[in-house]
Amino acid sequence: MLPESVPKRFTGVTGEIDCMYAVTWCPTVRPSRVSSFPLNQSHFINVDTRATWHCPFSRLHLHHNQIVVVLYVQGIGTKEWREFGRTEMIENTLNPDFVRKFVLDYFFEEKQNLRFDVYNVDSRSSNISKHVASLRHHLCVNSVSLSWARLSALWERSLARLELVWRGCCRVSQARNAGTSYLQQRSSAIAGTVKVDVYDWDRDGSHDFIGEFTTSYRELSRGQSQFNVYEVLNPKKKGRKKKYINSGTVTLLSFKVESEYTFVDFIRGGTQLNFTVAIDFTASNGNPSQPTSLHYMSPYQMNAYAMALKAVGEIIQDYDSDKLFPAYGFGAKIPPDGNVSHAFPLNSDCENANCVGIEGVLEAYYECLRTVQLYGPTNFAPVISQVAEAAAGVTDGSQYFVLLMITDGVISDMVQTKEAVVNASSLPMSIIIVGVGPAEFDAMEELDGDEIRVSSRGRVAERDIVQFVPFRDYIDRSGNQVLSMARLAKDVLAEIPEQLLSFMKSRGIEPRPALSHSPTPHIHIHL
């Protein structure tokens, strides 16, 4: 319940106030049913935010007053803030340490802006919009931590074929051979009592209930012993048969705890997302000086290329510490010789294609439109191979490469592109393709291996690393570019965490220990 008293601005305050916030993280997994794993990593991570505010100036006369922090969250693609929650009120202190926590879902693919407002409460009004906060700090959620465990238990049984179901928040696979079944669980209540239902497995799915038993993590952790032999009891048979003893026994043969790492474990351990951009400069985009061109630089709004670049880049850049992004173009004649290139640096520096920040990439893109001649064809393979070459040199889990390709048409070198994708699928690399304009992109679906994995010359891609979307599907009808960009980023980035994990798992790479955090930053606010 929110406090009845509500904020009123600090009054009579001069000087500078140090405001220190501390952010911590906690895992919460909430499957609504027994489901196949792995779960979508983004949707089951919660952010646990605590606030500590230090106001060292004795000029704040807070006698008989109360301090409260209000958290606001910003809607996707909007500038509107809505109240998420409030801390408890703390009386008569310059350095309140709040106990109440804010718990929010974390999504990698979204830009999540938070705002903390600090108020001095001395009003009974319930309308906080009438009050002005004296202290305010904005925070963007972009790095969290989480780990969970998977428990595996190998069972010996004196029954027919079994299927073990761990009720509530776990999944158990069917028997893998005549004598074993694997029990897998993910839960925050790892030490609690576990009820195991035992079934007679039938191929048609009509499994017959045999009985049940209970155990716990503590008991299972003892391993194979006399304590881990369980009688399987059927409550109905026990109730109507006086001589009923049990329906068999289940014996634990082995037990181990395996770490099931998440995307954020690798981020906390220092894994960087190396972001590269490739932009289509073929003639099918139209003359950049004409308003009908997809490359037209309007003084009033961004074109589709700039919007796609900014939407994806502004989220990924927070996971790259140096903010240096290689940016390339393809399909244009470039100066001074006018030769066609399919992997030229947007900044015209053949030795170093890095641009500083997403704004630097945009500046290089705009400048490039003034110097190159749009031509063709639309070849993807050269840029993909160039990024793959860089990714091949970093396979220790310290970096993961994300290539964003923005194009308006059909790929001209599909055979070579498929070969490049298959080669890249064994590397720490993902490819995002955004189609702009009205063209049909049916051929692009061949590269997006959601249904059928990409193959080339008899080799099948090791992983699904390509995500393709047409930008027109995300354009807001009212013309809200911010909302269009947010929708695009949410969709195209959603698969990155799982693709990163699939590579790390396939190579047996574990996240490094979490980087030590620097002292909590001080935010200086002048009143």
C-alpha positions in Angstrom: 0.0 0.0 0.0 1.3 3.4 -0.9 1.7 5.9 2.0 -1.2 8.2 2.6 1.1 11.2 3.0 2.5 12.4 -0.3 5.5 14.5 -1.3 6.0 18.2 -1.1 9.1 19.9 -2.4 12.1 20.8 -0.2 12.1 24.4 0.8 14.8 26.8 1.9 17.6 24.6 0.5 20.8 26.0 -0.9 24.1 24.6 -1.9 24.9 21.2 -3.4 23.5 17.8 -2.3 25.2 14.5 -2.9 22.6 11.9 -3.9 23.9 8.3 -3.9 21.9 5.5 -5.3 22.7 1.8 -5.1 21.3 -0.8 -7.5 21.2 -4.5 -6.7 19.6 -7.4 -8.6 17.7 -10.5 -7.7 16.4 -13.5 -9.7 12.8 -14.5 -9.8 11.6 -17.3 -12.1 7.8 -17.5 -12.5 6.8 -20.2 -15.0 3.0 -20.4 -15.1 3.0 -24.1 -16.0 5.3 -27.0 -16.5 7.1 -26.1 -19.8 10.0 -26.9 -22.0 13.2 -25.2 -21.2 15.2 -23.1 -21.7 12.9 -20.3 -20.8 13.1 -17.0 -22.6 15.9 -15.3 -20.6 14.6 -11.8 -20.9 11.2 -12.4 -19.5 12.1 -14.0 -16.2 14.6 -11.6 -14.7 13.6 -9.1 -12.1 15.4 -6.0 -11.1 15.6 -5.4 -7.3 16.4 -1.7 -6.8 17.2 -0.2 -3.5 17.9 3.5 -3.0 20.2 5.2 -0.4 20.3 8.9 -0.4 23.0 10.9 1.4 22.3 14.6 2.1 25.4 15.8 4.1 24.3 19.4 4.5 22.9 20.4 7.8 21.1 23.3 6.2 18.3 20.8 5.4 16.0 21.4 8.4 13.9 18.2 8.2 12.6 18.2 11.8 9.0 16.8 11.8 9.3 16.0 8.2 9.5 12.7 6.3 11.5 11.7 3.2 10.2 9.4 0.5 11.6 8.3 -2.9 9.1 7.7 -5.8 10.1 5.6 -8.7 8.7 6.4 -12.2 9.0 4.2 -15.3 8.8 5.5 -18.8 6.6 3.9 -21.3 8.0 2.3 -24.5 8.3 4.8 -27.2 6.7 7.6 -25.2 7.9 10.5 -23.0 5.3 9.8 -20.4 6.3 8.8 -16.9 4.1 6.7 -14.7 4.5 6.0 -11.0 5.8 2.5 -10.2 6.1 2.7 -6.5 7.3 4.5 -3.4 9.6 3.7 -0.6 8.5 3.9 3.0 8.8 7.3 4.7 11.7 8.0 7.0 11.6 10.7 9.5 14.1 13.3 10.7 17.3 12.1 9.0 19.6 13.6 6.4 20.7 10.2 5.3 17.7 7.9 4.9 18.4 4.2 4.1 15.2 2.8 2.6 14.2 -0.8 3.1 11.4 -1.1 0.6 12.5 -2.4 -2.8 11.3 -1.8 -6.3 11.1 -5.0 -8.4 10.9 -4.6 -12.1 11.2 -7.0 -15.1 14.3 -6.5 -17.1 14.3 -6.9 -20.9 17.5 -6.7 -22.9 15.7 -5.6 -26.1 14.1 -2.5 -24.5 15.4 0.8 -23.4 14.1 1.0 -19.8 14.3 4.5 -18.3 13.7 4.9 -14.6 13.3 8.2 -12.7 13.8 8.6 -8.9 12.2 11.6 -7.3 13.0 12.4 -3.7 10.4 14.3 -1.7 10.0 15.9 1.7 6.5 15.0 2.9 4.5 17.5 4.9 1.2 17.4 3.0 -1.9 15.2 3.2 -2.7 15.7 -0.5 -2.9 12.6 -2.6 -2.1 14.4 -5.9 1.7 14.3 -6.3 1.5 16.1 -9.7 0.9 19.3 -7.7 4.3 19.0 -6.0 7.8 19.6 -7.5 10.7 17.3 -6.6 13.8 18.9 -5.4 16.0 15.9 -6.1 15.7 13.9 -9.3 17.9 11.2 -10.9 17.4 9.3 -14.1 18.7 5.7 -14.6 18.7 3.4 -17.7 18.6 -0.3 -16.9 21.3 -1.9 -19.0 23.3 -4.4 -16.9 22.0 -6.9 -14.4 23.0 -10.2 -12.9 21.3 -13.5 -12.4 22.1 -17.2 -12.1 20.0 -20.1 -11.5 20.8 -23.8 -11.0 19.6 -26.9 -12.7 19.4 -30.0 -10.5 20.0 -33.4 -12.2 19.2 -36.6 -10.4 19.8 -40.1 -11.9 17.3 -42.6 -10.6 17.2 -46.4 -10.4 13.7 -47.9 -10.3 12.0 -51.1 -9.6 8.9 -50.1 -11.6 7.9 -50.0 -15.2 9.0 -47.1 -17.4 8.6 -43.9 -15.4 8.0 -40.3 -16.1 8.9 -38.1 -13.1 7.1 -34.8 -12.8 8.4 -32.1 -10.4 5.2 -30.1 -9.8 5.0 -26.3 -9.7 8.1 -24.9 -11.3 10.1 -27.6 -12.9 10.3 -29.9 -15.9 11.3 -33.6 -15.9 12.1 -35.3 -19.2 10.9 -38.8 -20.2 13.0 -41.8 -19.6 16.1 -41.8 -21.8 16.7 -45.5 -21.7 15.4 -48.6 -19.9 16.8 -47.7 -16.5 17.2 -43.9 -16.1 15.3 -40.7 -16.1 16.6 -37.2 -15.6 15.0 -34.8 -13.1 15.5 -31.1 -13.9 14.4 -28.1 -11.9 14.7 -24.4 -11.8 13.3 -22.6 -8.8 14.0 -19.9 -6.3 12.7 -22.2 -3.6 15.5 -24.6 -4.2 15.7 -25.9 -0.6 11.9 -26.6 -0.2 10.1 -29.9 -0.2 9.6 -31.5 -3.6 6.7 -33.8 -4.5 7.5 -36.3 -7.2 4.7 -38.0 -9.1 5.5 -41.4 -10.8 3.8 -42.6 -13.9 3.7 -45.6 -16.1 4.8 -44.1 -19.4 2.8 -44.8 -22.5 3.8 -43.8 -26.0 0.4 -42.4 -26.8 0.7 -40.0 -23.9 -2.0 -41.6 -21.7 0.4 -42.2 -18.8 -1.0 -44.1 -15.8 -0.4 -42.8 -12.3 1.6 -45.2 -10.1 2.2 -43.2 -7.0 4.2 -40.4 -5.4 6.9 -39.5 -2.9 8.4 -36.4 -1.4 12.1 -35.4 -1.0 14.1 -32.2 -0.7 17.3 -30.6 -2.0 19.0 -31.4 1.3 18.1 -35.1 1.0 19.1 -35.3 -2.6 22.4 -33.6 -1.9 23.4 -36.6 0.2 23.8 -38.6 -3.0 23.4 -42.4 -3.2 22.6 -43.6 0.3 20.1 -45.4 2.4 18.3 -42.0 2.9 17.6 -41.8 -0.8 15.5 -44.9 -1.3 11.9 -43.8 -1.6 8.6 -45.7 -1.3 6.2 -44.8 -4.1 2.8 -44.5 -2.5 -0.6 -44.4 -4.2 -3.1 -42.6 -1.9 -6.1 -44.3 -3.4 -4.7 -47.8 -3.0 -3.5 -47.0 0.5 -6.9 -45.9 1.5 -8.8 -48.9 0.3 -6.3 -51.8 0.8 -5.3 -52.6 4.4 -2.3 -54.8 3.3 -1.1 -52.2 0.9 2.6 -51.3 1.5 3.7 -49.4 -1.6 3.7 -49.4 -5.4 7.5 -49.9 -5.7 10.6 -48.0 -4.7 12.8 -45.3 -6.4 16.5 -45.2 -5.6 18.7 -42.2 -6.2 21.9 -43.3 -8.0 23.6 -39.9 -8.4 23.0 -36.2 -7.9 24.8 -33.1 -9.2 24.1 -29.4 -9.4 24.9 -27.8 -12.7 25.0 -24.0 -13.3 22.6 -22.8 -16.0 24.1 -19.5 -17.0 22.2 -16.6 -18.4 22.9 -13.7 -20.7 23.4 -11.4 -17.8 25.9 -13.7 -16.1 28.2 -13.1 -19.1 27.5 -9.4 -19.2 28.4 -9.2 -15.5 31.5 -11.2 -16.2 32.7 -8.6 -18.7 31.5 -10.0 -22.0 31.2 -7.1 -24.5 28.8 -6.9 -27.4 30.8 -5.8 -30.4 28.3 -3.9 -32.6 28.9 -3.5 -36.4 26.7 -1.7 -38.9 26.4 -2.3 -42.7 24.2 0.0 -44.9 22.9 -0.6 -48.4 24.0 2.1 -50.8 22.6 0.5 -54.0 20.8 2.6 -56.6 17.4 0.9 -55.9 17.2 3.2 -52.9 16.7 6.2 -55.2 18.5 9.5 -55.5 19.3 10.7 -52.0 18.6 14.3 -53.0 14.9 13.4 -53.8 12.2 13.1 -51.2 11.2 9.7 -52.6 14.6 8.2 -51.8 15.0 5.9 -48.8 18.2 7.7 -48.2 16.6 11.2 -48.3 17.9 13.5 -45.5 14.9 15.5 -44.5 15.5 18.4 -42.2 12.4 17.4 -40.2 12.7 13.7 -39.6 15.1 10.7 -39.9 14.9 8.4 -42.9 14.2 4.6 -42.4 18.0 3.8 -42.4 18.8 6.3 -39.7 15.8 5.1 -37.6 16.7 1.5 -37.8 20.3 2.2 -37.0 19.4 4.5 -34.0 16.8 2.1 -32.7 19.1 -0.9 -32.5 22.3 0.9 -31.8 21.2 2.9 -28.8 20.4 -0.2 -26.9 23.4 -2.3 -27.9 25.9 0.6 -27.2 25.3 0.2 -23.5 26.9 -3.2 -23.6 30.1 -2.0 -25.4 32.5 -0.2 -23.1 34.5 1.7 -25.6 31.5 2.8 -27.8 33.6 2.3 -30.9 31.5 0.9 -33.7 32.8 -0.3 -37.1 30.4 1.0 -39.8 30.4 -0.1 -43.5 28.5 0.5 -46.7 28.0 -1.8 -49.6 26.8 -1.5 -53.2 28.3 1.9 -54.1 31.0 3.4 -56.2 33.4 5.1 -53.9 36.0 7.9 -54.5 38.5 8.5 -55.8 38.5 5.8 -58.4 34.8 5.1 -58.6 35.2 1.4 -58.0 32.2 -0.6 -56.7 32.8 -1.8 -53.1 30.7 -4.1 -50.9 32.5 -3.3 -47.6 33.7 0.3 -47.5 34.1 2.2 -44.2 31.5 5.0 -43.8 34.2 7.2 -42.3 36.4 6.8 -45.4 39.3 5.4 -43.2 40.3 2.1 -44.6 42.7 1.5 -41.6 40.1 2.1 -38.9 36.3 1.9 -39.7 35.3 2.7 -36.1 32.9 5.5 -35.4 32.5 7.0 -31.9 29.1 6.2 -30.6 25.8 5.8 -32.5 25.8 9.5 -33.3 29.2 9.1 -34.8 27.9 6.3 -37.1 25.0 8.5 -38.1 27.3 11.4 -38.9 29.5 9.1 -41.1 26.4 7.8 -42.9 25.1 11.2 -43.7 28.6 12.4 -44.9 28.9 9.2 -47.0 25.7 10.0 -48.8 27.3 13.2 -50.1 30.5 11.4 -51.4 29.6 8.0 -52.9 27.5 7.1 -55.9 24.7 4.6 -55.3 25.1 1.6 -57.6 24.9 -2.1 -57.0 24.5 -5.1 -56.8 23.3 -6.0 -53.3 26.0 -8.3 -52.0 25.9 -9.3 -48.3 28.7 -11.9 -48.2 31.7 -9.5 -48.1 30.6 -7.7 -45.0 29.4 -10.9 -43.2 32.8 -12.5 -43.9 34.7 -9.4 -42.7 32.9 -9.4 -39.3 33.2 -13.2 -39.1 37.0 -12.9 -39.5 37.1 -10.5 -36.5 34.8 -12.9 -34.5 37.0 -15.8 -35.3 39.9 -14.2 -33.4 37.9 -13.9 -30.1 36.4 -17.2 -29.1 37.0 -17.1 -25.3 33.7 -15.5 -24.4 35.0 -12.0 -23.9 33.3 -10.6 -26.9 30.2 -11.4 -28.9 29.7 -9.8 -32.3 26.4 -8.3 -33.6 26.1 -7.2 -37.2 23.2 -5.0 -38.2 22.6 -4.9 -42.0 20.0 -2.5 -43.3 18.9 -3.0 -46.9 16.1 -2.2 -49.3 16.1 -5.1 -51.7 16.8 -8.7 -52.7 20.2 -10.1 -52.1 22.2 -10.6 -55.3 24.8 -13.1 -53.9 22.4 -15.5 -52.0 24.7 -18.5 -52.6 27.7 -16.8 -51.2 25.7 -15.2 -48.4 24.4 -18.6 -47.2 27.9 -19.9 -47.2 29.0 -16.9 -45.1 26.2 -17.4 -42.7 27.0 -21.1 -42.2 30.6 -20.3 -41.6 29.6 -17.5 -39.1 27.2 -19.8 -37.2 30.1 -21.5 -35.5 31.5 -18.1 -34.3 30.4 -15.7 -31.5 28.3 -13.7 -33.9 24.7 -12.8 -34.7 23.3 -11.0 -37.7 20.3 -8.7 -37.7 18.8 -7.8 -41.1 16.3 -4.9 -41.4 14.5 -4.5 -44.6 13.4 -0.9 -45.5 11.0 0.3 -48.2 8.2 -1.4 -50.0 10.1 -4.3 -51.7 9.2 -7.9 -51.2 11.7 -9.6 -48.9 10.6 -13.3 -49.3 14.1 -14.4 -50.1 15.4 -12.9 -46.8 13.3 -15.5 -44.9 15.7 -18.2 -46.2 18.4 -16.6 -44.0 16.2 -16.4 -40.9 16.5 -20.0 -39.7 13.6 -20.1 -37.3 11.8 -22.8 -39.3 14.6 -24.3 -41.5 18.2 -23.9 -40.6 20.4 -22.3 -43.3 22.5 -24.7 -45.3 25.2 -24.4 -47.9 26.9 -27.1 -49.9 25.6 -29.9 -47.7 26.6 -28.1 -44.4 23.9 -26.9 -42.1 24.3 -23.8 -39.9 25.4 -24.8 -36.4 23.1 -22.2 -34.8 20.3 -19.9 -35.9 22.1 -16.6 -35.9 20.0 -14.5 -38.4 17.0 -12.4 -37.5 15.2 -10.6 -40.4 12.4 -8.1 -40.1 10.8 -5.6 -42.5 10.8 -2.2 -40.9 7.3 -1.4 -42.4 5.7 -3.8 -40.0 6.8 -1.6 -37.1 6.0 1.9 -38.4 3.5 3.7 -36.2 0.5 4.9 -38.2 0.3 8.2 -36.4 3.9 9.0 -37.5 5.5 8.5 -34.0 9.1 7.7 -35.0 10.1 7.1 -31.4 7.4 4.4 -31.0 8.3 2.9 -34.4 12.0 2.6 -33.3 11.1 1.1 -29.9 8.9 -1.6 -31.6 11.6 -2.4 -34.1 14.4 -2.7 -31.4 12.2 -4.8 -29.2 11.6 -7.4 -31.9 15.0 -7.6 -33.6 17.0 -7.7 -30.3 14.9 -10.3 -28.5 16.9 -13.2 -29.9 20.4 -11.9 -29.1 20.6 -13.2 -25.5 19.6 -16.8 -26.5 21.9 -16.7 -29.5 24.8 -15.6 -27.3 24.0 -18.4 -24.8 23.8 -21.0 -27.5 27.3 -20.2 -28.6 28.8 -20.1 -25.1 27.1 -23.4 -24.2 28.2 -25.2 -27.4 31.8 -24.2 -26.6 31.6 -25.0 -22.9 32.4 -21.4 -22.0 31.4 -20.2 -18.6 31.0 -16.6 -17.6 33.9 -15.0 -15.8 33.5 -13.9 -12.2 31.4 -10.8 -11.9 33.5 -7.7 -12.3 34.1 -5.8 -9.1 31.9 -2.8 -8.9 33.4 0.6 -8.4 32.2 2.6 -5.4 28.6 3.7 -5.7 28.6 6.9 -7.9 27.7 10.2 -6.5 25.2 12.2 -8.4 25.6 16.0 -7.8 22.4 17.9 -8.0 22.4 21.7 -7.6 19.4 23.3 -6.1 
